[in-house]
């Protein structure tokens, strides 16, 4: 069996969505290669260990375990991140938040940045890596996620990120920029989610008050601060509600940015 034949065999065995992508990611991970390198070796006879390991990973994916939990790592903003049970897997759409964050601090020297509900540290690390003069505080409450946060700071050599174990709903401070991708799925929407998503920590997915709990509290906690920018990731139905929350707490210059699916995904506001 060649590696290309192994790829097709794994693809056929997968019952989860996007089987072609999943099969390729499993093989690329096990062979430690990318798509370009795979083309050069795809007709070679597959190693027995690679076959067995790949088949075992496919079985885990079929059981509902998220692909990146199976791989133990993922890429975000062209950077590597360890992920696994207890931490939310970074999504491509969240890169839009990082883009907006970097724009917000592009004219600020040595900016102070706060990332609330940091999880794996994807947002904090991406900002810090692209602004080496920044000082980024990454706040995460839960033990398993906090462990991944610490590992990913070290993995990406971002000494300018400080991991802080604390409750985002009770955290205060003076910053040039506050960012957050908080839990925002309403409890009533739980049954609408794919099985793979429900493997991820409930504390990173669900929020009370129809998903608005963190937006309300964070906006209130920082409204007395001096001039700064606040950037949230939001659910696709939340643009109007979160905009209203920000207006009610004295924020201005409120701007919404759409994701790759043309849904409102990031909301950016200023406190003047």
GURO-746928 format. One record per residue: residue number from 1; residue in one letter; x, y, z of N, C-alpha, C in turn. Coordinates in pm, 1 decimal. Layout:
% GURO-746928
  num  residuo        nx        ny        nz       cax       cay       caz        cx        cy        cz
  NUM        a         X         Y         Z         X         Y         Z         X         Y         Z
...
//
This chain:
% GURO-746928
  num  residuo        nx        ny        nz       cax       cay       caz        cx        cy        cz
    1        x      84.5    -120.8       0.0       0.0       0.0       0.0      87.7     125.5       0.0
    2        x      59.5     217.1     -90.3     131.9     344.1     -92.3      66.7     442.2       4.5
    3        x     136.1     554.4      29.1      78.6     655.7     117.8     -47.4     717.3      57.2
    4        x     -50.1     730.3     -74.2    -170.6     783.0    -138.7    -287.3     685.8    -122.2
    5        x    -260.4     557.5    -136.0    -364.6     456.6    -115.6    -410.4     455.2      29.7
    6        x    -317.0     478.1     121.5    -353.5     486.1     264.0    -444.3     605.5     289.4
    7        x    -411.6     717.2     224.8    -496.0     836.4     238.8    -640.1     806.3     195.9
    8        x    -656.1     741.6      81.8    -789.0     710.7      30.1    -860.7     608.7     119.0
    9        x    -785.4     514.1     175.3    -845.2     414.7     264.8    -897.3     479.4     391.6
   10        x    -818.4     569.5     447.3    -861.1     641.2     568.0    -983.9     726.9     536.8
   11        x    -979.7     795.1     423.4   -1091.6     880.1     382.2   -1222.0     800.6     375.1
   12        x   -1216.3     681.6     317.6   -1335.7     597.5     305.6   -1384.2     548.6     441.5
   13        x   -1292.3     531.0     535.5   -1329.4     477.9     667.6   -1390.9     583.0     758.7
   14        x   -1370.6     710.0     725.1   -1417.2     817.6     812.0   -1567.0     841.8     795.5
   15        x   -1633.9     854.4     908.0   -1777.9     883.3     907.6   -1805.7    1027.1     949.2
   16        x   -1701.3    1098.5     990.7   -1718.2    1238.3    1030.4   -1720.3    1326.1     905.4
   17        x   -1757.3    1450.5     921.7   -1763.2    1542.2     809.0   -1625.1    1576.2     755.5
   18        x   -1620.3    1619.4     629.8   -1496.6    1663.9     565.8   -1389.2    1555.3     571.4
   19        x   -1423.6    1436.6     524.8   -1335.2    1320.4     533.6   -1204.3    1340.4     457.5
   20        x   -1210.4    1405.4     342.7   -1089.8    1427.1     262.5    -987.3    1510.8     340.1
   21        x   -1032.5    1620.3     398.0    -944.6    1707.9     476.1    -889.8    1633.8     597.8
   22        x    -976.6    1562.7     668.9    -935.4    1491.9     790.2    -830.5    1385.4     759.9
   23        x    -851.9    1309.2     654.1    -755.9    1205.4     616.0    -619.5    1265.6     584.7
   24        x    -620.1    1375.0     512.5    -493.5    1440.1     477.5    -422.7    1492.7     601.8
   25        x    -498.5    1554.7     692.1    -436.6    1610.1     812.8    -374.4    1501.0     899.0
   26        x    -441.0    1386.6     907.8    -387.0    1274.7     984.8    -254.9    1227.9     925.1
   27        x    -253.2    1210.7     793.6    -130.5    1164.7     728.2     -19.6    1269.0     734.1
   28        x     -52.6    1393.9     707.2      49.2    1499.3     712.2     111.2    1505.7     851.5
   29        x      27.0    1491.0     953.8      75.7    1495.4    1091.6     170.8    1379.3    1119.8
   30        x     130.3    1259.8    1082.1     211.5    1140.9    1111.6     339.6    1134.4    1030.0
   31        x     335.8    1190.5     910.6     454.3    1191.5     824.5     539.3    1316.9     843.8
   32        x     485.6    1409.8     926.6     555.2    1536.8     953.2     588.8    1608.4     821.7
   33        x     485.8    1624.2     739.4     505.0    1690.0     610.1     385.7    1779.7     580.4
   34        x     396.9    1858.9     474.3     284.0    1938.6     427.0     237.4    1882.1     293.3
   35        x     142.1    1947.8     231.1      84.0    1895.9     106.8     187.2    1887.0      -5.6
   36        x     279.1    1983.3     -10.4     381.3    1982.1    -114.9     475.8    1863.6     -96.8
   37        x     521.0    1841.6      26.6     612.4    1730.3      54.0     543.1    1596.0      33.2
   38        x     411.2    1592.8      62.1     337.4    1465.9      47.1     333.3    1420.8     -98.7
   39        x     323.9    1515.6    -190.3     321.3    1481.4    -333.5     446.0    1401.8    -372.0
   40        x     558.0    1435.7    -312.4     685.2    1371.0    -346.1     695.5    1227.9    -291.6
   41        x     618.1    1198.3    -185.5     632.4    1065.7    -122.0     506.3     979.8    -131.5
   42        x     400.4    1032.7    -192.5     272.3     963.3    -187.9     273.4     825.8    -255.1
   43        x     367.7     801.9    -346.5     373.9     672.0    -415.1     472.3     574.3    -351.8
   44        x     531.0     615.2    -238.7     619.0     525.5    -165.2     536.7     424.8     -85.9
   45        x     595.2     308.9     -56.5     525.9     207.5      24.0     511.3     259.1     166.7
   46        x     390.5     253.7     217.6     361.5     307.4     350.3     422.6     221.6     460.6
   47        x     480.7     289.0     558.9     537.4     222.3     675.5     424.0     164.6     761.2
   48        x     444.6      44.0     813.8     341.0     -24.4     892.3     300.3      56.3    1015.7
   49        x     397.1     121.6    1078.3     366.6     202.0    1198.1     277.0     320.2    1161.5
   50        x     304.7     381.4    1046.7     222.9     494.7    1000.6      81.9     447.9     968.2
   51        x      69.7     332.9     908.4     -62.0     276.7     875.7    -142.9     255.0    1003.3
   52        x     -82.2     187.9    1101.3    -153.0     156.5    1226.1    -191.2     282.4    1303.5
   53        x     -97.8     375.4    1311.7    -123.5     499.8    1384.5    -233.8     580.6    1317.0
   54        x    -230.2     587.5    1186.1    -330.7     664.0    1110.8    -468.9     602.0    1124.2
   55        x    -476.1     469.9    1119.0    -605.0     401.2    1134.7    -661.3     422.5    1274.1
   56        x    -574.5     422.9    1374.9    -619.0     444.9    1512.6    -673.4     587.4    1530.3
   57        x    -607.6     683.6    1469.0    -653.6     822.7    1474.8    -788.3     838.9    1406.1
   58        x    -806.3     770.4    1293.4    -933.1     776.6    1220.7   -1047.1     723.0    1307.6
   59        x   -1020.4     616.3    1382.2   -1121.3     559.7    1471.6   -1161.3     660.2    1579.3
   60        x   -1064.1     732.4    1631.5   -1093.0     833.8    1733.4   -1180.3     945.2    1676.1
   61        x   -1148.9     986.2    1552.7   -1230.6    1088.9    1486.1   -1373.2    1039.3    1466.3
   62        x   -1387.6     912.2    1430.5   -1520.2     854.1    1410.7   -1599.5     846.0    1540.7
   63        x   -1529.7     841.8    1652.9   -1598.4     836.7    1783.3   -1648.4     974.3    1826.1
   64        x   -1612.5    1077.7    1749.8   -1658.8    1212.7    1780.4   -1553.8    1303.4    1839.7
   65        x   -1434.4    1252.3    1865.5   -1327.2    1335.4    1919.8   -1282.1    1433.6    1811.2
   66        x   -1271.3    1562.3    1842.2   -1229.1    1660.6    1741.4   -1093.2    1625.8    1681.1
   67        x   -1079.8    1650.2    1551.7    -957.0    1617.3    1480.1    -832.9    1670.9    1550.5
   68        x    -837.9    1798.2    1591.7    -716.8    1858.2    1647.8    -686.9    1807.4    1788.9
   69        x    -787.5    1755.8    1858.2    -759.5    1684.7    1983.2    -682.6    1556.9    1952.4
   70        x    -722.5    1489.0    1846.6    -655.4    1365.0    1805.9    -510.6    1393.3    1766.8
   71        x    -489.6    1502.1    1693.6    -354.3    1538.5    1650.6    -271.8    1597.0    1765.0
   72        x    -341.1    1662.3    1859.2    -272.3    1723.7    1972.7    -216.7    1861.1    1943.2
   73        x    -245.0    1911.7    1824.2    -193.6    2042.5    1787.4    -274.0    2098.9    1670.2
   74        x    -262.5    2230.3    1651.8    -326.9    2295.3    1537.0    -247.7    2419.8    1502.3
   75        x    -283.7    2481.8    1391.3    -219.3    2606.0    1350.7    -319.1    2719.8    1360.6
   76        x    -272.6    2834.2    1409.8    -355.8    2954.3    1417.7    -266.1    3073.8    1389.4
   77        x    -307.5    3155.7    1297.0    -231.9    3275.3    1257.7     -88.2    3238.7    1219.2
   78        x     -76.1    3123.9    1149.5      52.3    3070.2    1102.2     147.1    3035.0    1216.7
   79        x      90.9    3007.8    1334.2     169.9    2968.8    1450.9     120.5    2834.2    1503.8
   80        x     208.0    2754.5    1564.7     166.3    2624.5    1619.2     110.1    2636.9    1760.2
   81        x       8.5    2555.9    1790.2     -50.6    2555.1    1924.5     -83.2    2412.7    1966.2
   82        x     -48.5    2379.8    2090.4     -91.8    2254.2    2148.6    -237.9    2267.8    2188.9
   83        x    -317.9    2165.8    2160.2    -457.9    2163.7    2203.8    -492.8    2021.8    2248.5
   84        x    -598.8    2012.0    2325.1    -644.8    1882.0    2371.4    -762.8    1899.8    2464.8
   85        x    -799.9    1792.6    2531.3    -916.1    1795.0    2620.0    -904.9    1908.8    2721.7
   86        x   -1011.1    1987.5    2729.8   -1014.2    2095.6    2827.8    -985.1    2233.1    2771.8
   87        x    -956.9    2240.9    2640.7    -929.0    2371.7    2581.9   -1001.5    2382.6    2447.4
   88        x   -1050.2    2501.9    2417.6   -1117.9    2526.3    2290.5   -1017.7    2527.7    2176.6
   89        x   -1052.7    2463.5    2066.3    -966.7    2463.9    1948.0    -983.5    2598.2    1876.8
   90        x    -874.1    2671.5    1850.7    -885.8    2800.4    1780.3    -946.5    2782.9    1641.4
   91        x   -1037.0    2873.5    1605.8   -1102.2    2870.3    1474.5   -1041.0    2973.2    1380.9
   92        x   -1049.5    2944.6    1251.2    -996.1    3037.1    1151.0   -1059.0    3175.0    1162.0
   93        x   -1188.5    3181.2    1188.9   -1258.1    3309.6    1194.4   -1202.8    3401.0    1303.9
   94        x   -1144.6    3341.4    1407.7   -1090.0    3421.0    1517.4    -966.0    3498.6    1474.0
   95        x    -905.0    3458.3    1362.5    -791.1    3533.9    1310.6    -832.4    3676.2    1273.9
   96        x    -960.2    3695.8    1242.3   -1010.9    3829.6    1210.6    -998.9    3919.3    1332.7
   97        x   -1024.1    3864.2    1451.0   -1009.1    3940.9    1574.8    -864.2    3985.2    1591.3
   98        x    -770.3    3895.6    1564.3    -627.9    3930.3    1576.1    -591.9    4041.2    1476.8
   99        x    -642.9    4030.8    1354.7    -619.1    4136.6    1255.0    -663.5    4273.0    1308.0
  100        x    -784.0    4275.9    1364.6    -838.1    4402.2    1416.0    -760.3    4451.3    1538.5
  101        x    -715.0    4357.8    1620.6    -636.9    4394.1    1738.4    -504.9    4460.0    1697.7
  102        x    -437.5    4403.2    1599.0    -310.4    4458.6    1554.1    -328.6    4595.9    1490.5
  103        x    -441.2    4615.2    1420.7    -470.8    4748.3    1364.5    -492.3    4850.2    1476.6
  104        x    -557.9    4806.0    1584.7    -592.1    4897.2    1694.5    -468.6    4949.1    1767.8
  105        x    -360.3    4872.5    1766.2    -240.5    4913.1    1841.2    -122.9    4950.1    1749.5
  106        x    -148.0    4959.9    1620.5     -36.8    4980.7    1526.9      36.2    5112.7    1550.0
  107        x     -31.7    5213.4    1604.9      32.8    5343.5    1629.3      63.4    5367.7    1776.3
  108        x      55.7    5262.2    1857.0      85.1    5273.8    2000.1     217.8    5206.5    2030.2
  109        x     308.6    5279.0    2091.3     438.7    5223.7    2127.9     426.0    5146.1    2258.9
  110        x     483.5    5027.0    2263.8     478.7    4941.9    2383.1     336.3    4925.8    2438.2
  111        x     243.3    4881.1    2356.0     103.9    4871.0    2401.3      82.6    4765.8    2509.7
  112        x      -8.7    4799.0    2601.1     -51.1    4704.3    2704.1    -180.9    4639.8    2657.1
  113        x    -181.2    4507.5    2648.3    -295.1    4434.1    2592.0    -344.4    4330.7    2693.1
  114        x    -475.9    4313.7    2698.1    -538.0    4213.5    2784.6    -623.9    4119.6    2701.1
  115        x    -602.0    3989.8    2718.4    -683.2    3887.7    2652.0    -760.9    3812.3    2759.1
  116        x    -892.2    3830.0    2761.0    -978.0    3765.7    2860.7   -1037.2    3636.1    2804.7
  117        x   -1047.9    3532.5    2888.3   -1091.2    3398.3    2845.5    -991.2    3345.0    2743.9
  118        x    -864.8    3346.6    2778.8    -756.1    3322.1    2683.8    -749.2    3179.9    2631.9
  119        x    -791.2    3080.5    2710.4    -789.8    2942.3    2663.7    -651.0    2895.4    2624.3
  120        x    -635.2    2851.3    2500.2    -506.2    2802.9    2450.5    -402.1    2913.3    2439.5
  121        x    -447.2    3037.8    2447.3    -356.9    3151.3    2431.6    -338.3    3193.8    2287.5
  122        x    -421.6    3141.6    2197.1    -404.6    3168.3    2054.6    -405.5    3318.1    2023.2
  123        x    -501.6    3390.6    2076.7    -512.3    3533.2    2048.0    -395.6    3609.0    2110.4
  124        x    -370.1    3583.6    2237.6    -262.9    3653.4    2308.4    -127.5    3629.9    2243.1
  125        x     -98.0    3505.7    2211.6      30.5    3470.7    2151.2      44.7    3530.8    2011.2
  126        x     -62.8    3526.9    1931.8     -58.0    3582.3    1796.4     -31.6    3732.8    1799.4
  127        x     -97.3    3802.4    1892.0     -73.1    3946.5    1905.2      70.7    3972.2    1949.3
  128        x     113.1    3899.8    2051.7     247.6    3919.9    2106.5     356.8    3887.9    2005.4
  129        x     335.1    3785.6    1925.1     434.5    3744.1    1826.0     449.8    3849.2    1716.5
  130        x     339.9    3916.1    1684.5     342.1    4017.3    1579.4     373.9    4157.4    1631.1
  131        x     372.6    4174.3    1763.9     412.9    4300.0    1825.9     504.5    4268.6    1943.0
  132        x     631.2    4252.1    1913.1     726.6    4211.4    2015.9     745.6    4316.5    2124.8
  133        x     702.7    4440.6    2097.7     714.7    4546.0    2199.0     593.0    4552.5    2290.7
  134        x     495.1    4465.8    2266.9     373.5    4468.0    2349.2     391.9    4389.0    2478.5
  135        x     308.5    4421.1    2576.0     300.7    4343.4    2699.8     158.2    4290.2    2707.1
  136        x     141.8    4159.2    2697.1       9.1    4098.6    2686.6     -20.4    4014.8    2811.1
  137        x    -128.6    4047.6    2879.3    -176.5    3967.3    2991.3    -285.4    3873.3    2940.0
  138        x    -267.9    3744.2    2962.8    -363.8    3643.4    2916.9    -431.7    3581.3    3037.6
  139        x    -561.2    3604.9    3050.3    -637.4    3561.5    3167.9    -719.4    3437.2    3136.7
  140        x    -699.0    3332.1    3215.4    -772.4    3206.7    3200.1    -798.5    3147.6    3338.8
  141        x    -919.6    3099.6    3360.0    -960.1    3050.6    3491.9    -937.8    2901.5    3511.9
  142        x    -962.7    2821.6    3408.4    -970.7    2676.6    3426.9    -835.0    2607.4    3409.3
  143        x    -810.3    2508.8    3497.5    -679.1    2445.9    3509.6    -626.7    2387.1    3379.2
  144        x    -708.0    2305.2    3311.7    -661.0    2238.4    3189.8    -626.3    2339.6    3080.9
  145        x    -712.6    2437.1    3061.8    -685.7    2540.0    2961.0    -563.6    2622.7    2999.9
  146        x    -550.4    2653.2    3128.6    -436.9    2733.0    3175.1    -304.6    2661.3    3147.3
  147        x    -305.4    2529.9    3159.9    -186.5    2449.7    3130.5    -147.3    2463.2    2983.7
  148        x    -247.3    2457.2    2894.2    -219.8    2475.5    2751.2    -172.5    2617.4    2722.3
  149        x    -228.9    2714.4    2790.6    -186.8    2853.7    2774.2     -37.6    2867.1    2804.9
  150        x       6.0    2810.7    2915.6     146.7    2817.8    2954.1     236.4    2746.1    2852.7
  151        x     192.7    2629.2    2807.6     270.5    2552.7    2709.8     285.6    2628.7    2578.3
  152        x     178.0    2695.1    2536.4     181.5    2764.1    2406.7     261.2    2893.8    2411.4
  153        x     264.0    2957.5    2525.7     351.7    3074.2    2542.1     496.6    3030.7    2524.0
  154        x     532.2    2919.3    2587.6     668.4    2866.7    2577.1     698.7    2816.5    2436.1
  155        x     603.0    2744.7    2375.7     621.1    2689.6    2241.4     654.5    2798.4    2140.9
  156        x     587.8    2911.9    2153.3     605.2    3021.0    2057.2     704.3    3127.9    2103.3
  157        x     771.2    3101.2    2215.5     874.6    3191.7    2267.0     824.7    3335.5    2277.4
  158        x     704.4    3350.1    2332.7     646.7    3484.2    2351.4     657.2    3522.4    2498.9
  159        x     777.2    3562.8    2537.6     801.8    3600.8    2676.6     724.4    3725.6    2716.8
  160        x     672.5    3797.9    2617.2     594.8    3918.0    2646.6     448.2    3887.5    2675.8
  161        x     412.8    3758.5    2686.1     278.8    3719.6    2731.6     289.1    3669.2    2875.2
  162        x     204.5    3721.1    2961.1     199.4    3678.3    3101.2      69.1    3602.6    3124.8
  163        x      78.6    3476.3    3164.0     -40.0    3395.4    3194.2     -88.8    3428.2    3334.3
  164        x    -217.1    3462.9    3344.8    -276.6    3498.0    3474.3    -397.7    3408.7    3498.8
  165        x    -396.0    3335.6    3608.9    -508.4    3247.5    3642.5    -610.9    3327.8    3722.1
  166        x    -719.3    3363.8    3655.6    -819.7    3449.2    3718.4    -951.7    3439.2    3642.6
  167        x   -1056.6    3488.9    3706.7   -1190.0    3490.2    3647.8   -1206.5    3614.7    3561.8
  168        x   -1232.2    3595.4    3434.0   -1247.0    3708.1    3341.1   -1361.6    3801.0    3380.8
  169        x   -1460.7    3747.5    3448.3   -1575.9    3828.5    3488.7   -1544.3    3921.3    3605.1
  170        x   -1430.3    3898.3    3669.5   -1394.0    3977.9    3786.7   -1260.1    4047.2    3770.0
  171        x   -1209.9    4051.0    3647.3   -1075.8    4105.5    3624.5   -1083.8    4251.6    3580.9
  172        x    -993.1    4335.1    3636.9    -989.6    4477.6    3606.0    -846.7    4518.7    3571.5
  173        x    -831.4    4636.2    3515.8    -698.1    4687.9    3487.6    -701.5    4793.9    3379.3
  174        x    -590.8    4865.7    3366.2    -578.3    4970.2    3264.4    -496.1    4916.6    3147.2
  175        x    -554.7    4916.4    3028.9    -488.8    4863.2    2909.6    -518.0    4952.2    2789.5
  176        x    -432.1    4943.0    2689.7    -458.0    5012.2    2562.7    -559.8    4934.9    2479.7
  177        x    -560.9    4803.3    2497.1    -649.9    4716.9    2420.0    -695.0    4599.4    2505.6
  178        x    -824.8    4574.0    2505.1    -881.7    4455.9    2571.1    -950.6    4373.0    2463.4
  179        x    -914.5    4244.8    2454.6    -976.0    4155.5    2355.8   -1033.5    4033.7    2427.6
  180        x   -1134.1    3974.9    2366.9   -1190.8    3853.2    2425.8   -1273.1    3776.0    2324.0
  181        x   -1251.9    3644.6    2325.0   -1340.7    3551.2    2255.8   -1406.2    3469.9    2367.6
  182        x   -1511.2    3524.9    2427.8   -1569.6    3461.0    2546.0   -1667.9    3350.7    2508.4
  183        x   -1712.1    3272.7    2606.2   -1822.8    3180.2    2580.2   -1944.5    3262.5    2537.1
  184        x   -2010.5    3222.8    2429.3   -2124.9    3303.8    2385.2   -2241.0    3221.4    2328.9
  185        x   -2237.7    3090.9    2344.7   -2349.4    3009.1    2296.9   -2453.1    2999.0    2408.5
  186        x   -2578.1    3027.6    2376.0   -2685.9    3017.4    2475.3   -2708.2    2871.2    2512.4
  187        x   -2739.9    2847.9    2637.3   -2760.3    2711.5    2686.4   -2867.1    2637.5    2604.8
  188        x   -2967.3    2708.6    2559.3   -3077.2    2646.5    2485.3   -3035.6    2596.6    2346.9
  189        x   -2917.3    2637.5    2299.1   -2870.4    2597.2    2166.9   -2782.0    2472.5    2171.0
  190        x   -2766.5    2415.0    2288.9   -2676.2    2300.9    2306.5   -2708.4    2185.4    2212.1
  191        x   -2834.7    2155.0    2196.4   -2875.3    2040.4    2114.4   -2854.6    2062.1    1964.6
  192        x   -2823.9    2184.8    1925.4   -2803.3    2214.9    1783.8   -2657.8    2198.0    1740.2
  193        x   -2569.2    2170.7    1834.7   -2426.3    2165.8    1804.8   -2380.4    2027.9    1760.0
  194        x   -2280.7    2020.5    1670.5   -2224.9    1890.8    1629.3   -2160.3    1819.4    1747.2
  195        x   -2154.5    1687.6    1739.3   -2097.8    1606.8    1847.1   -1953.4    1645.5    1876.8
  196        x   -1875.3    1675.6    1772.0   -1734.6    1709.6    1791.8   -1718.7    1835.3    1875.9
  197        x   -1807.5    1933.0    1855.5   -1799.5    2058.0    1931.3   -1825.4    2032.6    2079.3
  198        x   -1917.3    1942.3    2109.5   -1952.9    1914.8    2248.3   -1843.4    1840.5    2324.2
  199        x   -1739.7    1794.0    2254.8   -1622.6    1737.7    2322.6   -1538.5    1849.0    2385.2
  200        x   -1553.1    1970.9    2333.5   -1475.7    2083.7    2385.1   -1538.8    2132.2    2516.1
  201        x   -1461.2    2203.5    2598.9   -1509.8    2239.7    2733.6   -1636.0    2325.3    2730.6
  202        x   -1733.8    2284.6    2807.6   -1861.0    2358.9    2813.9   -1838.4    2501.0    2863.9
  203        x   -1739.4    2516.6    2952.6   -1710.5    2648.0    3009.3   -1658.5    2745.9    2904.6
  204        x   -1606.3    2694.5    2793.6   -1557.1    2781.7    2685.8   -1661.6    2804.8    2578.0
  205        x   -1772.8    2731.2    2586.8   -1876.2    2739.1    2484.2   -1999.6    2815.9    2528.7
  206        x   -2050.5    2783.2    2648.2   -2183.1    2830.2    2689.3   -2178.0    2943.5    2791.9
  207        x   -2271.8    3035.4    2776.3   -2284.1    3146.9    2870.2   -2431.0    3170.6    2902.3
  208        x   -2455.6    3219.3    3023.7   -2591.6    3250.6    3066.4   -2642.0    3377.6    2998.1
  209        x   -2765.3    3413.7    3030.4   -2826.5    3535.7    2976.7   -2828.3    3533.2    2824.0
  210        x   -2873.3    3419.3    2767.9   -2880.8    3401.1    2622.2   -2746.4    3422.7    2554.2
  211        x   -2639.1    3386.4    2624.4   -2505.2    3397.5    2568.5   -2438.9    3532.7    2587.7
  212        x   -2507.2    3625.8    2653.1   -2457.7    3763.6    2662.7   -2386.3    3795.8    2793.8
  213        x   -2378.3    3699.8    2884.6   -2324.0    3723.5    3018.5   -2186.7    3791.0    3016.4
  214        x   -2093.4    3738.9    2940.0   -1956.6    3791.7    2941.7   -1947.7    3929.0    2875.9
  215        x   -2023.8    3950.7    2769.3   -2021.6    4081.9    2704.4   -2068.4    4190.8    2801.3
  216        x   -2176.1    4162.5    2871.9   -2230.8    4260.9    2965.8   -2132.4    4291.9    3077.9
  217        x   -2076.2    4188.2    3137.1   -1989.4    4207.3    3253.1   -1857.5    4272.8    3214.7
  218        x   -1795.7    4227.7    3106.0   -1667.2    4285.8    3064.1   -1685.0    4432.1    3024.2
  219        x   -1790.0    4461.9    2949.6   -1815.8    4601.5    2910.1   -1835.2    4689.7    3033.1
  220        x   -1905.0    4639.5    3133.0   -1927.3    4714.8    3257.4   -1797.4    4732.1    3336.6
  221        x   -1718.3    4624.9    3343.0   -1595.8    4628.1    3423.5   -1494.0    4730.6    3373.9
  222        x   -1492.6    4756.4    3243.4   -1389.0    4843.5    3186.8   -1440.6    4980.0    3142.3
  223        x   -1568.8    5008.0    3164.1   -1624.0    5133.1    3111.1   -1569.3    5257.8    3179.9
  224        x   -1514.6    5241.6    3302.2   -1461.4    5358.9    3373.4   -1315.9    5386.3    3335.6
  225        x   -1255.7    5298.5    3254.9   -1115.1    5316.4    3216.2   -1096.1    5437.1    3124.8
  226        x    -970.9    5480.6    3116.2    -935.4    5587.0    3023.1    -943.3    5532.7    2880.8
  227        x    -906.0    5612.7    2785.4    -917.2    5575.7    2644.2    -852.4    5440.1    2614.5
  228        x    -928.9    5352.6    2553.0    -877.3    5222.5    2510.1    -973.3    5162.6    2408.4
  229        x    -932.6    5051.3    2347.4   -1016.1    4980.8    2249.6   -1056.6    4846.0    2305.0
  230        x   -1181.4    4809.0    2283.3   -1235.2    4680.2    2327.5   -1280.1    4602.9    2203.5
  231        x   -1232.7    4479.4    2190.8   -1268.6    4397.2    2074.6   -1319.3    4261.6    2121.5
  232        x   -1438.7    4225.2    2075.5   -1500.0    4096.3    2107.4   -1516.1    4012.4    1980.8
  233        x   -1507.2    3880.8    1996.1   -1564.4    3791.6    1895.6   -1708.9    3768.7    1937.6
  234        x   -1800.4    3761.7    1840.7   -1941.7    3744.7    1872.2   -2003.1    3633.2    1788.8
  235        x   -2115.5    3580.2    1836.1   -2191.9    3483.8    1759.2   -2263.7    3554.3    1644.8
  236        x   -2298.5    3478.7    1542.0   -2350.0    3541.2    1419.5   -2485.3    3610.3    1436.7
  237        x   -2556.3    3582.9    1547.8   -2685.6    3647.7    1572.3   -2675.5    3761.1    1674.6
  238        x   -2554.8    3795.7    1717.4   -2539.5    3880.7    1835.6   -2500.7    4025.3    1807.7
  239        x   -2486.9    4061.8    1682.9   -2439.0    4196.4    1650.2   -2523.3    4305.8    1716.4
  240        x   -2654.1    4298.5    1701.9   -2742.7    4401.5    1756.6   -2736.6    4406.4    1908.4
  241        x   -2739.9    4290.7    1973.0   -2741.0    4284.8    2120.1   -2611.7    4337.3    2180.1
  242        x   -2498.0    4296.4    2123.2   -2369.1    4338.9    2178.6   -2344.5    4487.1    2149.5
  243        x   -2387.5    4533.8    2033.6   -2377.0    4676.2    2002.6   -2453.7    4758.5    2104.9
  244        x   -2572.3    4713.2    2140.9   -2654.4    4783.0    2240.3   -2587.5    4784.1    2377.1
  245        x   -2527.0    4671.6    2413.7   -2454.6    4662.9    2541.3   -2341.2    4765.7    2544.7
  246        x   -2267.2    4774.8    2436.7   -2154.8    4868.1    2430.4   -2202.1    5013.5    2436.2
  247        x   -2305.3    5043.9    2363.5   -2360.2    5180.7    2365.6   -2408.3    5218.6    2504.8
  248        x   -2475.5    5126.0    2571.5   -2528.1    5152.2    2705.7   -2418.7    5173.3    2809.4
  249        x   -2297.5    5127.6    2776.5   -2185.7    5144.4    2869.8   -2088.5    5253.7    2825.8
  250        x   -2131.1    5336.7    2732.1   -2054.7    5454.9    2695.7   -1946.6    5436.8    2591.9
  251        x   -1948.7    5325.5    2520.4   -1849.3    5303.8    2415.0   -1895.7    5371.5    2286.2
  252        x   -1799.4    5405.8    2201.6   -1831.8    5473.0    2075.8   -1749.4    5412.7    1962.6
  253        x   -1764.2    5469.6    1841.9   -1692.2    5421.7    1722.5   -1705.4    5269.9    1710.5
  254        x   -1827.9    5221.2    1724.9   -1852.6    5076.4    1723.3   -1855.2    5026.6    1578.7
  255        x   -1774.0    4925.7    1551.7   -1757.8    4873.8    1415.8   -1768.5    4721.4    1419.1
  256        x   -1840.6    4665.1    1322.7   -1853.6    4520.0    1311.8   -1777.6    4470.9    1188.8
  257        x   -1707.8    4359.5    1204.5   -1631.6    4299.9    1094.2   -1687.2    4160.5    1067.3
  258        x   -1709.6    4130.0     940.2   -1766.6    4000.9     902.6   -1660.2    3893.8     886.5
  259        x   -1701.8    3768.0     900.2   -1609.9    3655.7     885.0   -1610.9    3606.3     740.7
  260        x   -1544.2    3492.6     717.6   -1532.1    3439.9     582.6   -1666.1    3388.9     527.8
  261        x   -1762.4    3368.0     617.1   -1895.5    3325.7     575.1   -1993.2    3440.6     565.5
  262        x   -1940.0    3564.1     571.9   -2019.2    3687.0     560.3   -2112.8    3707.3     679.6
  263        x   -2075.5    3652.4     795.6   -2150.5    3675.1     919.2   -2075.1    3773.1    1007.7
  264        x   -2148.2    3855.9    1082.5   -2084.7    3945.1    1179.4   -2009.1    3860.4    1280.1
  265        x   -1877.1    3881.3    1293.6   -1795.5    3793.5    1377.2   -1716.3    3868.2    1483.9
  266        x   -1675.1    3989.4    1453.5   -1594.3    4067.8    1547.7   -1656.9    4205.3    1563.0
  267        x   -1660.8    4253.5    1686.6   -1712.4    4387.7    1711.4   -1607.1    4466.8    1787.1
  268        x   -1582.2    4586.8    1739.1   -1471.8    4670.0    1789.9   -1529.0    4803.5    1835.9
  269        x   -1490.9    4846.0    1956.0   -1543.2    4972.2    2009.8   -1432.5    5046.2    2083.2
  270        x   -1453.4    5176.4    2101.1   -1354.8    5258.3    2170.9   -1417.0    5324.7    2292.8
  271        x   -1335.7    5347.0    2393.0   -1375.3    5426.0    2509.0   -1291.3    5552.9    2502.4
  272        x   -1354.7    5664.0    2472.8   -1282.3    5789.6    2450.8   -1274.0    5873.7    2577.3
//
